[in-house]
Amino acid sequence: MTTQKHIHWIGAGLASGPGLIALASETQDITLWDMSDDRAKMLQAQMPEGKSLKFSALNLGDRGSVENFKNHVNEGDVIVSMLPATLHIAMADIALECGAHVVTSSYVDEAMRALDGAAKEHGLSFVNEVGLDPGIDHLFAHILVTAARDAGVLGKGHKVDFVSHCGGIPAAKTDFTYKFSWTPFGVLKALTNPARCIENGEEKLVEKVWHDVSDLEIHGETFEVYPNRNSLPYVEEYGLEGEEKLNTFVRGTLRQGGWKKAWKDIFTKVETLDADGLKVLSEELWRDHSYDEGEEDRVVMYVALTVRGDNDEVIWHASLALDEVGSGWQTAMARTVSLTVAQAIKAVRRGVFTPGVHAALTDAEEARVWLRGLMDQGVTLRAENIEI
C-alpha cells in the first residue's frame, strides 16, 4: 500500500471492527471517523502491540464538522461508508467534491447509480456490494460461473441450476431458531416484500416468502431457505442470461431448521398488523430474542452451480460455502462484512476498479484474491469440486 491514498473509514458500528483493525494493523494510512469515540476507544484496545488507530470526530449534522472532514480528504483517498445506506450519497457527494473513491457494503440504489457519469468524469471508483450478502455471494457466483464456462458446459443447451443462500443465525440451536443483532423491525418488514426467482424454468413470483420455504442440506446439516428480493437481474450480472435451459436461479435467505414452524404466529401478525403494530412486535422480539453480550452468532452461505445433461445426469457441479462463528466485537456478521470491505479497499488502492459506479466485483481471479485474503484472516470457507 502507498501513502498517497489515505483511507477514511466512516462509522465504528457493530459491522466495522474486524476489517478496520485488520487494515489499521497493516497501514497507518487510515483514520476512523465517528460521532463519538466510545467504540473507537474499544477498538483501539484491540490493536496489536505497537500499532495505533487514528480517530477523528465527524458529525454529518454539523456543517463545521463536515468541513473539517473535507479538509482532511485529498485526491485519490478512499472514503469507506459504513453508515446507514441512506447516508452513502452524502459521502459520495463529498467524494466527488474532494476527488476521492468510495467503498460501501450496500446494494446500489438509484441515487448511487445516478452518480456513474460524474464518477467516470472525475476518474473515481464508487464500489458497492462488497460485504457479506451482497458481497461474498457475488465472489462465489462469478468464480463458479467462470469455472463452468471454462469447462465448456455453459452455452450448450444444458439444464442449469444456480442457488445462492445466506443467513445470520445463532451459533447455538434455540427453539425460536433466530436472534437479533439490531432492531427486528427491518426483518419483519422484509418478510412482507415479494420475491422473484426462476423455478422449473419459469419466472416465479412469491408474494409471501414464508409460503415458499424449502429444506437445504449443506455438508450434512439441514437448513430452511426461501427466496429473497428479486433474483432476476442477477441472471445477467452473473453471466447466465444466454442459458436456454436455466432451470433454477434463486438468491435466498437461510435460517435454522424449524424456522417456519417456530415463526408461524409471527407470520400471521406480519400479515395483519399495521406499522405501529409491527413496531410493538419488534420491541417484544428485541426484548425476548436479542443476542446476549458475548453470545456467539453464526453466518452460513452456500452458492452452487449444477449443469445437467439430456437425461438429467449431472455433468458438472461445484459449490462454495462459508460457515463462520464469532462473538463480541468480532461477531461472524462483523467479520464477514468488514473483512470483505477491507479487501475491496485494497483493490481500489491497487487500481483494480475502473472509474464509475460498481455493484460488486465481477472478475473471478480477483475474487479468488479476496477469498484468500479472507481465509488469511481466519474466515472459514469450503470448496466442492473447485479451487479457491
C-alpha positions as CSV (number, residue, x, y, z in Angstrom):
1,M,0.0,0.0,0.0
2,T,1.1,3.5,-0.7
3,T,0.9,6.6,1.5
4,Q,-0.7,8.5,-1.3
5,K,-4.2,7.1,-0.8
6,H,-5.5,7.6,2.7
7,I,-8.4,5.5,4.0
8,H,-11.2,7.4,5.7
9,W,-13.3,4.7,7.5
10,I,-16.7,6.3,8.4
11,G,-18.6,4.6,11.2
12,A,-17.5,2.5,14.1
13,G,-20.7,0.4,14.4
14,L,-21.2,-3.3,15.0
15,A,-20.1,-4.3,11.5
16,S,-16.9,-2.3,11.3
17,G,-14.4,-3.7,13.8
18,P,-12.6,-6.7,12.3
19,G,-11.9,-5.2,8.9
20,L,-10.9,-1.8,10.3
21,I,-8.5,-3.4,12.8
22,A,-7.0,-5.6,10.1
23,L,-6.3,-2.6,7.8
24,A,-5.0,-0.4,10.6
25,S,-2.7,-3.2,11.6
26,E,-1.2,-3.1,8.1
27,T,-1.0,0.6,7.4
28,Q,-1.1,3.9,9.3
29,D,-2.8,5.5,6.3
30,I,-6.2,5.1,7.8
31,T,-8.4,7.2,10.0
32,L,-11.6,6.2,11.8
33,W,-14.3,8.9,11.8
34,D,-17.4,8.7,14.0
35,M,-19.7,10.9,16.0
36,S,-18.2,9.8,19.3
37,D,-15.1,8.0,20.4
38,D,-16.9,5.3,22.5
39,R,-16.5,2.5,20.1
40,A,-13.2,3.9,18.8
41,K,-11.6,3.5,22.3
42,M,-12.8,-0.1,22.5
43,L,-11.4,-0.8,19.0
44,Q,-8.1,0.9,19.8
45,A,-7.7,-1.5,22.6
46,Q,-7.8,-4.4,20.1
47,M,-4.9,-3.1,18.1
48,P,-1.7,-5.2,18.1
49,E,1.1,-4.1,20.4
50,G,3.0,-1.2,18.9
51,K,0.1,-0.3,16.5
52,S,-2.4,2.6,16.9
53,L,-5.7,3.5,15.4
54,K,-6.3,7.1,14.4
55,F,-9.6,8.6,15.3
56,S,-11.3,11.9,14.4
57,A,-14.9,13.2,15.1
58,L,-17.4,13.5,12.3
59,N,-21.0,14.7,12.8
60,L,-22.8,14.9,9.4
61,G,-25.4,17.1,11.0
62,D,-22.8,19.8,11.9
63,R,-21.5,21.9,9.0
64,G,-18.3,22.7,10.7
65,S,-17.6,19.1,11.4
66,V,-18.2,18.2,7.7
67,E,-16.0,20.9,6.5
68,N,-13.2,19.7,8.8
69,F,-13.6,16.2,7.3
70,K,-13.4,17.6,3.8
71,N,-10.2,19.4,4.6
72,H,-8.6,16.0,5.5
73,V,-9.7,14.3,2.3
74,N,-7.3,14.5,-0.6
75,E,-7.4,13.5,-4.2
76,G,-7.1,9.7,-4.6
77,D,-8.1,8.9,-1.0
78,V,-10.7,6.2,-0.2
79,I,-13.9,7.1,1.7
80,V,-15.4,3.9,3.3
81,S,-19.0,4.5,4.3
82,M,-20.1,2.1,7.0
83,L,-23.1,4.4,7.7
84,P,-26.7,3.5,7.1
85,A,-27.4,3.1,3.4
86,T,-29.4,6.3,3.2
87,L,-26.2,8.3,4.1
88,H,-24.0,6.8,1.4
89,I,-25.0,9.5,-1.1
90,A,-23.8,12.3,1.3
91,M,-20.4,10.6,1.4
92,A,-20.4,10.1,-2.3
93,D,-21.1,13.8,-2.9
94,I,-18.2,14.7,-0.6
95,A,-16.0,12.2,-2.6
96,L,-16.9,13.9,-5.8
97,E,-16.0,17.3,-4.3
98,C,-12.7,16.1,-2.9
99,G,-11.7,13.6,-5.7
100,A,-11.9,10.5,-3.5
101,H,-13.0,6.9,-4.2
102,V,-15.9,5.4,-2.3
103,V,-16.5,1.9,-0.9
104,T,-19.8,0.7,0.7
105,S,-21.1,-2.8,1.5
106,S,-24.7,-1.8,0.5
107,Y,-26.8,-2.6,-2.6
108,V,-26.5,0.0,-5.4
109,D,-29.7,2.1,-5.3
110,E,-30.9,4.5,-8.0
111,A,-29.3,7.6,-6.3
112,M,-25.9,5.9,-6.3
113,R,-26.3,4.6,-9.8
114,A,-27.1,8.1,-11.0
115,L,-23.6,9.2,-10.0
116,D,-22.0,6.9,-12.5
117,G,-21.3,9.6,-15.1
118,A,-19.9,12.0,-12.5
119,A,-17.7,9.4,-11.1
120,K,-16.3,8.5,-14.5
121,E,-15.8,12.2,-15.3
122,H,-13.7,12.6,-12.2
123,G,-11.9,9.3,-12.7
124,L,-13.2,7.9,-9.4
125,S,-14.4,4.4,-8.5
126,F,-17.6,4.1,-6.4
127,V,-17.6,0.4,-5.3
128,N,-20.6,-1.1,-3.6
129,E,-22.0,-4.6,-2.6
130,V,-18.7,-5.7,-1.1
131,G,-19.8,-7.1,2.3
132,L,-21.3,-10.5,3.1
133,D,-24.6,-10.6,1.2
134,P,-24.3,-8.7,-1.1
135,G,-20.6,-9.3,-1.4
136,I,-19.1,-12.7,-0.8
137,D,-22.1,-14.2,-2.6
138,H,-21.1,-12.3,-5.7
139,L,-17.5,-13.5,-5.4
140,F,-18.7,-17.1,-5.1
141,A,-21.0,-16.8,-8.1
142,H,-18.5,-15.3,-10.5
143,I,-15.9,-17.9,-9.6
144,L,-18.4,-20.8,-10.2
145,V,-19.8,-19.4,-13.5
146,T,-16.4,-18.7,-14.9
147,A,-15.2,-22.2,-13.9
148,A,-18.3,-23.8,-15.6
149,R,-17.7,-21.7,-18.7
150,D,-14.0,-22.6,-18.8
151,A,-15.1,-26.3,-18.5
152,G,-17.2,-25.9,-21.7
153,V,-20.5,-26.8,-20.1
154,L,-22.3,-23.5,-20.5
155,G,-23.9,-22.2,-23.7
156,K,-24.6,-25.8,-24.9
157,G,-28.3,-26.0,-24.1
158,H,-27.8,-28.0,-20.9
159,K,-30.1,-27.6,-17.9
160,V,-28.6,-25.1,-15.4
161,D,-29.4,-24.8,-11.7
162,F,-28.0,-21.9,-9.7
163,V,-28.7,-21.4,-6.0
164,S,-27.3,-18.8,-3.5
165,H,-28.4,-18.7,0.1
166,C,-27.1,-16.8,3.1
167,G,-28.2,-16.2,6.6
168,G,-27.1,-15.0,10.0
169,I,-28.3,-17.3,12.8
170,P,-27.4,-18.1,16.4
171,A,-24.4,-20.4,16.8
172,A,-26.4,-22.4,19.4
173,K,-29.7,-24.0,18.4
174,T,-32.7,-22.3,20.0
175,D,-36.5,-23.0,20.0
176,F,-37.0,-19.7,18.3
177,T,-34.3,-20.5,15.7
178,Y,-33.1,-16.9,15.5
179,K,-31.7,-13.9,17.4
180,F,-31.4,-10.3,16.5
181,S,-28.3,-8.2,16.4
182,W,-30.3,-5.0,15.9
183,T,-33.9,-3.9,15.8
184,P,-36.2,-6.7,14.4
185,F,-38.4,-4.1,12.5
186,G,-36.3,-4.4,9.4
187,V,-36.5,-8.2,9.4
188,L,-40.3,-8.1,9.9
189,K,-40.7,-5.6,7.0
190,A,-38.5,-7.7,4.7
191,L,-40.9,-10.6,5.2
192,T,-43.6,-8.5,3.5
193,N,-41.6,-8.0,0.4
194,P,-42.4,-10.2,-2.6
195,A,-39.6,-12.2,-4.2
196,R,-38.9,-13.2,-7.8
197,C,-36.8,-16.2,-8.9
198,I,-36.7,-18.9,-11.6
199,E,-38.0,-22.3,-10.7
200,N,-38.5,-25.2,-13.2
201,G,-37.5,-23.0,-16.0
202,E,-40.2,-20.3,-15.3
203,E,-40.1,-17.0,-13.6
204,K,-41.8,-17.2,-10.2
205,L,-43.4,-14.5,-8.1
206,V,-43.5,-15.3,-4.3
207,E,-45.9,-12.9,-2.6
208,K,-45.3,-14.2,0.9
209,V,-41.8,-15.7,1.3
210,W,-42.8,-18.0,4.2
211,H,-45.1,-19.8,1.7
212,D,-42.1,-20.9,-0.3
213,V,-39.7,-22.4,2.4
214,S,-37.7,-25.5,1.5
215,D,-35.0,-27.6,3.1
216,L,-31.4,-27.3,2.0
217,E,-28.7,-29.7,3.2
218,I,-25.2,-28.2,3.4
219,H,-22.4,-30.6,4.2
220,G,-24.7,-32.8,6.3
221,E,-26.7,-30.1,8.1
222,T,-30.3,-29.2,7.1
223,F,-31.4,-25.6,6.9
224,E,-34.5,-23.8,5.7
225,V,-34.3,-21.4,2.8
226,Y,-36.6,-19.0,1.0
227,P,-36.3,-16.6,-2.0
228,N,-35.2,-13.1,-1.2
229,R,-35.9,-9.9,-3.1
230,N,-35.7,-10.1,-6.9
231,S,-33.2,-12.6,-8.1
232,L,-33.8,-12.0,-11.8
233,P,-31.4,-9.1,-12.5
234,Y,-28.5,-11.2,-11.3
235,V,-29.0,-13.7,-14.1
236,E,-27.3,-11.3,-16.4
237,E,-24.9,-9.9,-13.8
238,Y,-23.6,-13.5,-13.2
239,G,-23.4,-14.2,-16.9
240,L,-26.1,-16.8,-17.2
241,E,-28.5,-14.8,-19.4
242,G,-27.7,-16.9,-22.5
243,E,-28.6,-20.2,-21.0
244,E,-31.6,-21.6,-22.9
245,K,-32.5,-24.1,-20.1
246,L,-31.9,-22.0,-17.0
247,N,-33.9,-24.3,-14.7
248,T,-33.3,-22.7,-11.3
249,F,-32.0,-19.3,-10.3
250,V,-32.6,-18.1,-6.8
251,R,-30.8,-15.8,-4.3
252,G,-32.3,-16.5,-0.9
253,T,-32.2,-16.3,2.8
254,L,-31.1,-19.1,5.1
255,R,-32.5,-20.0,8.5
256,Q,-32.0,-22.7,11.1
257,G,-34.1,-25.8,10.6
258,G,-37.5,-25.4,12.2
259,W,-37.7,-21.7,11.5
260,K,-41.1,-21.8,9.6
261,K,-42.8,-23.7,12.4
262,A,-41.2,-21.5,15.2
263,W,-42.3,-18.3,13.4
264,K,-45.8,-19.4,12.5
265,D,-47.5,-16.9,14.8
266,I,-45.2,-14.1,13.7
267,F,-46.2,-14.6,10.0
268,T,-49.8,-14.2,11.0
269,K,-49.0,-10.9,12.8
270,V,-47.0,-9.6,9.9
271,E,-50.0,-10.1,7.6
272,T,-52.4,-8.3,9.9
273,L,-50.6,-5.6,11.9
274,D,-50.1,-2.0,10.7
275,A,-46.8,-0.2,11.0
276,D,-47.4,0.7,14.6
277,G,-48.3,-2.8,15.5
278,L,-45.1,-4.1,13.8
279,K,-43.1,-1.6,15.9
280,V,-44.6,-3.0,19.1
281,L,-43.9,-6.6,17.9
282,S,-40.4,-5.5,17.0
283,E,-39.8,-4.2,20.6
284,E,-41.2,-7.5,22.0
285,L,-38.9,-9.6,19.8
286,W,-35.9,-7.4,20.7
287,R,-36.6,-7.9,24.4
288,D,-37.0,-11.7,24.1
289,H,-34.7,-12.7,21.3
290,S,-31.7,-10.4,21.0
291,Y,-28.1,-11.6,21.5
292,D,-26.7,-11.5,25.0
293,E,-23.3,-9.9,25.5
294,G,-20.6,-12.3,24.3
295,E,-23.1,-14.7,22.8
296,E,-21.9,-16.4,19.6
297,D,-23.5,-15.8,16.2
298,R,-23.1,-17.7,13.0
299,V,-23.1,-16.9,9.3
300,V,-23.7,-19.6,6.8
301,M,-23.6,-19.1,3.0
302,Y,-23.9,-21.6,0.2
303,V,-23.6,-21.0,-3.5
304,A,-23.8,-23.8,-6.0
305,L,-24.0,-24.3,-9.8
306,T,-25.1,-27.5,-11.3
307,V,-25.3,-28.4,-15.0
308,R,-27.3,-31.4,-16.2
309,G,-27.4,-33.3,-19.5
310,D,-30.3,-34.7,-21.6
311,N,-31.1,-37.5,-19.2
312,D,-30.9,-35.1,-16.2
313,E,-27.5,-36.6,-15.2
314,V,-25.1,-34.2,-13.5
315,I,-22.3,-33.3,-15.9
316,W,-20.8,-30.5,-13.9
317,H,-21.3,-29.4,-10.3
318,A,-19.4,-27.2,-7.9
319,S,-20.2,-25.2,-4.7
320,L,-18.6,-22.7,-2.4
321,A,-19.7,-22.3,1.2
322,L,-18.9,-20.1,4.2
323,D,-19.5,-21.1,7.8
324,E,-18.3,-18.6,10.4
325,V,-18.8,-18.2,14.1
326,G,-17.9,-15.2,16.3
327,S,-18.8,-13.1,19.3
328,G,-18.1,-9.7,20.9
329,W,-16.7,-7.1,18.6
330,Q,-15.7,-10.0,16.2
331,T,-19.1,-11.4,15.5
332,A,-19.4,-13.6,12.5
333,M,-21.5,-10.9,10.8
334,A,-18.9,-8.2,11.6
335,R,-16.1,-10.4,10.4
336,T,-17.6,-11.4,7.1
337,V,-18.9,-7.9,6.2
338,S,-15.9,-5.8,7.3
339,L,-13.1,-8.1,6.2
340,T,-14.6,-8.2,2.7
341,V,-14.9,-4.4,2.7
342,A,-11.2,-4.4,3.6
343,Q,-10.4,-6.5,0.6
344,A,-12.4,-4.0,-1.6
345,I,-10.4,-1.1,-0.2
346,K,-7.1,-2.8,-1.0
347,A,-8.4,-3.5,-4.6
348,V,-9.4,0.2,-5.0
349,R,-5.9,1.3,-3.9
350,R,-4.4,-1.2,-6.4
351,G,-6.4,0.3,-9.2
352,V,-8.5,-2.8,-9.8
353,F,-11.7,-0.9,-10.5
354,T,-12.3,1.3,-13.5
355,P,-13.9,4.7,-12.9
356,G,-17.7,4.7,-12.3
357,V,-20.3,3.1,-10.0
358,H,-19.7,-0.6,-9.5
359,A,-22.0,-3.2,-8.0
360,A,-19.5,-5.7,-6.5
361,L,-16.6,-7.4,-8.2
362,T,-17.0,-9.4,-11.4
363,D,-13.6,-10.8,-12.2
364,A,-13.2,-14.4,-11.0
365,E,-9.4,-14.3,-10.5
366,E,-9.6,-11.1,-8.4
367,A,-12.5,-12.7,-6.5
368,R,-10.1,-15.5,-5.6
369,V,-7.6,-12.9,-4.3
370,W,-10.2,-11.6,-2.0
371,L,-11.3,-15.0,-0.7
372,R,-7.7,-15.9,0.0
373,G,-7.4,-12.7,1.9
374,L,-10.5,-13.7,3.9
375,M,-9.0,-17.1,4.7
376,D,-5.8,-15.5,5.8
377,Q,-7.9,-13.6,8.4
378,G,-9.3,-16.9,9.6
379,V,-12.7,-16.9,7.7
380,T,-13.9,-20.5,7.2
381,L,-14.6,-21.3,3.5
382,R,-15.3,-24.7,1.9
383,A,-15.0,-25.5,-1.8
384,E,-16.5,-28.5,-3.5
385,N,-15.1,-29.6,-6.9
386,I,-13.4,-26.2,-7.4
387,E,-10.2,-24.5,-6.4
388,I,-10.1,-21.2,-4.5
